[in-house]
Amino acid sequence: MASPTVSSSGLLTLAQLKNLDSHHYSCAGRSLAEWPLQMLWNWLVQFVPRWVAPNTLTVIGLLLNSLSTVILFVYSPHAIEEAPSWVYLNCAVSFFIYQVLDAIDGEHARRTDSSNPLGELFDHGCDAVSLAFVGLAVPCSMQMGKYPHYLFFYYIGVLVVFYCAHWRTYISGKLEFGILDVTEAQLGMMAVHSFSGLFGPQLWDAMIFDLLDVRTILLIISMIIVSVSVMQSVHIVLQGGQGKNGSTVADTSVLSPAFPVLILVFFSHYIYGSSPARIMQTSPIVSGLLLGLVCAKLTINLVVAHMSKSGMVLLDSILLAPFALFVNIYIGAPLPELYSTLAATVYASFNVFTTSVFICQQICDHMNIYCFSLMKRDKKTS
């Protein structure tokens, strides 16, 4: 039986670290927008100094993207308020820079002969954390807080689709891209921010043939895409994986990764529908960030499980955050819901950050490398 992905201390086991040594990145397919953009990325990567570590590019993109989104949250804390035009345009530009840096970090690693499993894990981990922020930024730009149901189902759908993409990788052993995939989704998000900045968020209230507003039409299209993607993932899972008897790459059940994300979805729906203070409707940013960070941690666990060919933790400590809110609401909300949600979000942030730092440091020590430098480490200090 495969060992758990992360031990109770939040660290990798020696067996997992050794499995990382033999891991090789594998992907298949290319989306429609990736081909023309690839030419831009290949041109831009030439200007990156060879002494810059690939992970530095990744974290710069994450910080820029997150900072621009936080600025939007400040101006639109309930996803209803209209922010200045420059805030929306800043999100679009920052997202584009993030996409470029996220795309060229791998190529830069190859040109500097510094490709390693840490880079892949760091890249996917930053993507997971970034999604917690940018997934909420789009509803803010579209003032989706006017329709809490829209915001909730859109955001949960985005998180689940991203998780399912890595679930499929855990099953098949390679990351597969469709004709319409993450690159197109990112371009769509940039377009939303750009239109809100140029024409104002009132644009999304415009009626089409006096039937539906633009916001509703785009949400319907998004939900159709989400549904198709999830169904494709379920189909791939039910077909079986690359392990023994159709199991995962770690020879574990192909259904095991469903457990933690279903727990998160259950807690989310309960809190949304049962909160006396309607916390997710009245404080969508704080509660949304909580769910996004929890899903980011679960996704990171899944990536580690795939790369280290190990089983996945089914009850991660970060699930204590939504569980605490669930219990508080179930017993009648004796604790103020806003403060308890803030506390849970802080806990989730701390959990993601500390675990990520510990695991990165473990891998650096094991592989005798630095995370943000291409300098060679002295083996005596590893």
N, C-alpha and C positions, 0 to 999 in steps of 0.2 A: 504494500500500500504506500502511496506517495506521502512524503512528509508535508506538513503544513507550509504554506508559503512564508508566513511570518510567525515567528515564535511568540510566546506570550510577552516577551520583553520588547517585541517590535523589531527584532533583528533577524537577519537571515541565518540559517544554519550553515555549517561547514559544507554539507552535501550540496546545498543550493548554490553556494559560492563556486564550488567546483563545477557544477553544471553550467554556470554562466560562462566558464572558460570555453566551452564547446558550442556556445550559442552563436548562430549566424543569422543576421537579419534577412528576411525573405518576404517579398511582396509580389503581387501580380496585378495586372490591369492598369489602365490609365484613363482618367476621366477626360471629357471633351475639352475643358478649359486648361487642363494641365499641359497639353502639347504646346500651345503658343506661349504660355507663361514660362515653360521650361527654358525657352530661348532667352527670356529676360533674366531668369535666375542664373543660368550658366554665364551670362555676361556680367552680372553684378558680382558673382562670387570671386571674380578675378581681382576685384578691388579690395578684398578683405586681406589685411596683412597676415602673412603666414604664421606669425607668432601668436595670433589670437586663437584661443581655444574655442572649439565648436560650441561647447556648453555655454560659453560667455555670450555668443550670439543668441542662443536659445533663451537665456534668462533676461537679456536686454529686451527681447521681443515681449516676453511675459510681463515684465515690469512696465513697459510703455503701454501695452494693451490694458493692463489692469488699472494703471493710473488714470488713463483717459476715461475708463468706465467709471471709476470712483468719482471723478469730477462730474460725470453725468448724473450719478446717483445723488450727489450733493444738491444739484439743481432740480432733480426730479425724484425725491425720496419715496414718492408713492406711485411712480410711473404714470402720473397724471399731469404734473406741472410741465409747462413749456420752458425748455432751457434756451439760452442764447444760441444763435446759429453756429457760432464758432465751436461750441461744445459738441454738437453733432458731427461737424466736419472734422474736429479733432479725433473723434472716435473712428471715423472712416479712414483717416490718414494713418492713425496709430495701428489700426487693424491691418492695413495694407503692409506697413513696415513689419508687423508681427508675422504676417504670412510670408513675406520675403525671407526674413531671418529664419523662420521655421523651415522653409524650403531649402535654403542654401547651407544650413549647418551640417547636413549630412554630406553634401558635396565637398564642403570645406574640410570635413574630417578625412575624406578620401584623398584629397589633394595634399594634405599634411600628414598622411599615413598615421592618423590617430583614431581611426574607427575602433570602437570597442562597445561592449554591452552597456556600459554606463551611459554612453551617449544616447543609445536607443531608449533606455529607461528614462533618462532625464528629459528627452524630447517628448515622449508620450506622457510623462508625469506633468510637465509644464502645460501640455495641451489640455489635460484633464482639469487642471486648476484654472487655466484661462477660460475654459468653457463655463465654469461656474459664474464668471463675471460677464463675458460677452453674451452668454445665453440670456441674461437679464437685461443687457443693454438694448437689445432690439425691442423688447416690449416697452422700454422707457421711451425710445425714439418714436414709437408708434402710439404712445399714450394708452397702452393696453390696460393700464390700471383702471380705466373706465369700465372695463369688462373683465373682472377678476377671473371668471371661468376661462376666458381666452388665454390670459396670462398663465394660469396654472397648468392647463393642458399643453400649451405650447412648450413651456419650460420643462415639464416632466418628460414630454416627448423627445425633446432635444437631448436631455441627459440619458434617457434609455437607449436611444439610437447610438450614441457614442459608446456606451457600455457594451451594447450588442456587437459593435464592430470588433471590439477586443475579445469578446466572448467567442466570436467566430474564429479569430486568430488562435485562441487557445485550443480550439477544436481541430483546425486544419493545419496549424503550424506556420501559416503565412498570412500576412495582411493583404486583403484583397480589395481593390478599388473598382467601383462600377462606373458606368458612363457618366452618371450624375452622382457626384460624391462630395467629399468635404470641401474641395476647392470651390465648387459651384456654390455650396452653402455659404462659404466665407464671402464670396463675391456678392451673394444676395444680401448678406448682412451689411457689407460696405455700402451697397446701393441704398438700403433703408436709411442708414445714417446720412448719406449724401443727400437724398431727397428731402429728409427732414431738415437738414441744414440749409438747403437751397430754397425750399418752398414752404417750410414750416410744417410742424406735425399735423396741422389741420388738413393736410393733404390726404391723410388716411381716413378722414371723415367723409370724403367725397363719395357720392352715391353713383353707382353704375346702373344705368337703365332704371333708376328709382327702385331698385330691388335690394341690393346689398352694398355696403360701403367697401372701400378698397381694403380696409383692414380685415374685414371678415372674409373677403375673397382670398386674400393672401394666407390667412390662417387655415382656411379649408384646403388650399393647395398644399400647405406645409403639413397638415395632418394626414393628407393622402400619402405624401412622400414618406412620412414617418411610419405610417401603417404598412406600406409596401416594404420598407426597409426592415421593419421588425418581423414581418412574415417571411421575408427572405432569410433572415437570421434563424428563425425557428425551423425553416425547411432544412437549412444547412446542419443545424444541430441534430435534428431527427435523422439525418442521413448517416450520422456517425462520424467519428474523427479518425485521426491518423495513428492513434494508439492501439493497444491490444483490444481485439474484439470491438473495434469501433469507438474506443474511448478517446479521451483527450490526449494531448502530447505527453501528459504526465501519467497516463494510464488511469485516470480518474473518470468518474461519471460525467458525461457531456452535459447533464442537467444540473450538476452541482453549482455552477456560477449563477443560476437563476435564484437561488435561495436568498443571498444578501440583498440583491436589487429588489426582489419582491417584498422583502421586509421594509425596505426604504419606501417603496411605492405605497404599501399598506399604511405605514405611519403618516405619510404625506396626505393621503386621502382622508384618513381619520381626522388629522389636525385641521385640514381644510374644511371638512364638513361639520365638525363637532366643536370647534373652538368657540366658547362663549363670547370672546372678544373679537372673533373673526380675524385672528392674527395674520393669516396669510392674505386676506383681502385688504386689511388696513395697513399692514407693514410688509408689502411684497418683497422689498429689497432685502431686509434683514432675514426674513424667513426663507426667501429664495436662495440667498447665499449659503444659509445653513444646509439646505438640501443639495446644492451644487457642490459644496465642499465634502459632504458625506459621500456623494456619488464619485467625486474625484478620488477619494481614498480607496473606495471599493474598486475603481478602475485601475488604480496603481497596483493594488493587490493582484488583480487579474493579469496585468502586464508582467509583474514579477513571477507569477505562477507559470506563465507561458515561457518566459525566458529561462527560468531555472528548472523547468520541467518538474514542477512540484504541485501538490494539492493546494487548494485555495482555502483561506480562513473563511468560514461561513458566518461566524459571529465576531466581527471586528469591533474593537473597543469604540470606534467612532460612532457606531450605531447607538451608543448610550445617549448621544445628544438628542436625536428625534424620539428615542424611547422615553427620556425624561419629560419631554413635552407631552407625549402621549399619556403618561401616567398622571401628570399634573391636570390635564384636561379631563381624564377619566374620573378622577376623584373630585371634580368640581372646580378645578382651577383655584386652589387656595393661594398659589403664588401668582403675582402679577405676570400676565402672559408676555408682555413686551420685554420685561426684564429677564424673564426666564429664557426667552428666545434669544436675546442678546447674549446671555451667559452661555447658552448652548452653541451659538455661532462662534464665540471666542474659543470655547473648548475645541470645537471642530477645527478651527484654524490652527490652534496649537498642536492638535493631534496630527494633522496633515504635515505641518512644517517640521516638527521634531522627528517624526518617523522617517520622513524623506531625507532629512539631514543625516540621521543615524545610518540609514541604508546606503546612502551615497558614500559616506565615510567608510563603511564596511567594504564596499566594492573597491574604493580607492586603495585601501590598505591591502586588500587581497590581490589586486592587480598591479599594485605598486605604481599607481598613477596619481595625478592631481585632477581635481574636478574642473578647475578654471585656469589651468596652466598646462602648456605642452612641455614644460621642463621635466627632465628625468628625475625620478626620486632615488634617493640613496637607499638601497635595499636594507641597509642596516637599521634604518629608521622606520621601515614599513611594519 
